[in-house]
Amino acid sequence: MVFSTEPAWGDIDEAFVQEYQNAVVYSDREQETILHEGAVRLLPNGWVELPSGRFLSPNAVHHIDTYSERES
């Protein structure tokens, strides 16, 4: 029997990744504290990946506002 070294959910997870080129990530409901502005990737587990390779915890993020390129 042959077993793969690749995770079984790897390809499926990528199907649920949401990418936004123009977003604002807030840590509070009042929108007073901005954690990041710009491109982000929202991962299926709730973590937010930044272009720098850093991640924001789901516990740190209150919400994300996204904008189309036409609105900016």
C-alpha positions in Angstrom: 0.0 0.0 0.0 1.3 3.5 -0.9 0.6 6.5 1.2 1.0 10.1 0.1 3.2 12.5 2.0 0.9 15.4 0.9 -2.0 16.4 3.2 -5.3 15.2 1.9 -7.0 18.5 2.5 -4.3 20.7 0.8 -6.0 21.1 -2.5 -9.4 21.4 -1.0 -8.3 24.1 1.4 -7.0 26.2 -1.5 -10.5 26.2 -3.1 -11.8 28.0 0.0 -9.1 30.6 0.3 -10.4 34.1 -0.4 -8.0 36.7 -1.8 -8.7 40.5 -1.8 -6.4 43.1 -3.3 -8.0 46.1 -1.6 -9.1 45.4 2.0 -9.0 47.0 5.4 -8.6 44.7 8.4 -10.1 46.1 11.7 -9.6 44.8 15.3 -12.7 46.5 16.6 -16.3 47.1 15.7 -15.9 50.9 15.9 -13.4 50.8 13.1 -10.9 52.8 15.1 -8.0 50.3 15.0 -6.7 49.3 11.6 -4.5 46.2 11.6 -3.7 46.2 7.9 -4.7 47.9 4.6 -4.0 46.4 1.2 -4.0 42.8 -0.1 -4.9 39.9 2.1 -5.7 36.2 1.9 -8.5 34.9 4.2 -7.7 31.2 4.9 -10.3 28.6 5.6 -9.3 28.3 9.3 -10.0 32.1 9.8 -6.4 33.3 9.8 -5.6 36.3 7.6 -2.4 36.1 5.6 -0.6 39.3 4.7 1.7 39.9 1.7 4.7 40.0 4.0 4.1 36.4 5.0 2.8 37.3 8.4 -0.6 36.1 9.8 -3.3 37.7 11.8 -5.1 35.5 14.3 -8.9 35.2 14.0 -9.0 36.4 17.6 -7.3 39.6 16.7 -9.5 40.4 13.7 -13.0 41.8 14.2 -13.9 42.2 10.5 -12.6 42.9 7.1 -14.0 45.5 4.7 -13.2 44.8 1.0 -13.4 47.2 -1.9 -13.3 46.7 -5.6 -10.5 48.4 -7.6 -13.1 50.8 -9.0 -14.1 52.1 -5.5 -10.5 53.0 -4.5 
